[in-house]
Amino acid sequence: MELKESIVYAQGRFQRYDEARVGLLTHGLNYGTGCFEGIRGFWREDEGQLYLFQLREHFDRLAQSARILLMQVPLSTEELVEITLELCRRNAFDQNVYVRPLIFKAAEDVGVRLHNVPEAFAIVALPYTSYFDDDRGLAVCVSSWRRADDTMAPARAKITGNYVNSALAKSEAQMSGFDEAILLSHDGHVSEGSAENLFLVRGGKLHTPDVAQNILEGVTRRTIMHLARQELALDVVERAIDRSELYTADEIFLSGTAAGIQYITSVDHRQIGGGTAGPVVQQLRRLYDLATLGHEAKYRSWVTSVYATRAKAVALHSL
Ligand SMILES: Cc1ncc(COP(=O)(O)O)c(C=O)c1O
C-alpha cells in the first residue's frame, strides 16, 4: 500500500493520509512547535501477530513533552493505545511498523509563541524501514554541533524543532564519511547520538549519560538499563561522561526505537574494542529481540498485541 492511501488518525477520525492535510502557515511547521513519538511494532510471522513495544511509556512521554510546550494530548493513554491498535488493524499491517503520534500548534497565523494557540493531534503508522544496517556497526564522530541545552530547547521533550540540532549533526557526520554523530553538551560532556542514547562499557560496568546531560530520556535506554541490571547483573552507572572516555571504552553502543541497539566500531577514527560487536551489546541485543517479539513471559507486559490471537494468521491462510 502506498503511504498516501494508508489510513491515519487525524482531526479526531480515521481517514486517508492524503486527505489529512495541514496549511502552509501552520504554526508547528513554521516554528517547530510540535512534539512527537516514535513507536515500533514487531511482526511475528509464526503467530501472525504484531506486537507494539512499550506503547504506554511512549504516550506518557508524549504527554510530558506536550506539557513542556504548553499543550495537552487530547486523549488519555488508554484511548491512545486503543486508537493505535485500531490504526494498525485498519492498515492490516503484516510487517514491522513504525508509529508516529504527533501533537502540534495548529494556528495558521504569524507570531511565534506557545500560549493561546489551538492544537492538532494525529497518528501516522507506516511499514518500518531499517535505520541502520544491523550487522555492520557504526563509525561515528564527535560532532562540532553541541546538544541544545535545557535552558535553550529542552532535549527531554521530543520537540519537532529540536531536530534541527540532530539534523545538523547527522548530515555533518554523514557528509564527512561517518555513519552517525555523537553530540556533546554545552559543557563538553557526552550527551547522545542524533536520535539515540549512548552506552559504554568500561571496567566491567555499563555507563550512560545521566538525565541532566541534555538527553532525550529514551524508552529503549530505560529498557536496556533494566535488562542489564536484571538479566546480566551489570552495574549501570548514570553520570557525566568525558569525550576521551569514548576513546578508551571496551564497547560503545547506541539505543533508540528506530535505531534499535547499534554497536560502534570507531569514534573519531579510534577503534573501539575489537571493532566488532562486544559481548555486552550482543547479549543485550538478544534480550531486547526476545522482549520486543513477546518471547519472554516476564516482559510480556512490555508488548501489546494488535490482532486477536491468531486471527490474522487464520485470515492470511484463508487467502
Ligand atoms: C534525540 C534522541 N535521543 C534518544 C532517542 C532514543 O529514544 P527512544 O529509545 O525512546 O526511542 C531518540 C529517539 O527517538 C532521539 O530522537
The ligand as an SDF file (V2000), in Angstrom:
LIG
                    3D

 16 16  0  0  0  0  0  0  0  0999 V2000
   17.4340   12.6920   20.2840 C   0  0  0  0  0  0  0  0  0  0  0  0
   17.0350   11.2890   20.6390 C   0  0  0  0  0  0  0  0  0  0  0  0
   17.6470   10.6800   21.6620 N   0  0  0  0  0  0  0  0  0  0  0  0
   17.3420    9.4120   22.0110 C   0  0  0  0  0  0  0  0  0  0  0  0
   16.3770    8.7000   21.3330 C   0  0  0  0  0  0  0  0  0  0  0  0
   16.0310    7.3040   21.7710 C   0  0  0  0  0  0  0  0  0  0  0  0
   14.7880    7.3110   22.4380 O   0  0  0  0  0  0  0  0  0  0  0  0
   13.8200    6.0690   22.4070 P   0  0  0  0  0  0  0  0  0  0  0  0
   14.5920    4.9140   22.9010 O   0  0  0  0  0  0  0  0  0  0  0  0
   12.7030    6.4400   23.3180 O   0  0  0  0  0  0  0  0  0  0  0  0
   13.3770    5.8970   21.0110 O   0  0  0  0  0  0  0  0  0  0  0  0
   15.7150    9.2860   20.2600 C   0  0  0  0  0  0  0  0  0  0  0  0
   14.7130    8.5300   19.5150 C   0  0  0  0  0  0  0  0  0  0  0  0
   13.6100    8.8460   19.3940 O   0  0  0  0  0  0  0  0  0  0  0  0
   16.0350   10.6180   19.9060 C   0  0  0  0  0  0  0  0  0  0  0  0
   15.4230   11.2290   18.8860 O   0  0  0  0  0  0  0  0  0  0  0  0
  1  2  1  0
  2  3  1  0
  2 15  2  0
  3  4  2  0
  4  5  1  0
  5  6  1  0
  5 12  2  0
  6  7  1  0
  7  8  1  0
  8  9  2  0
  8 10  1  0
  8 11  1  0
 12 13  1  0
 12 15  1  0
 13 14  2  0
 15 16  1  0
M  END
$$$$
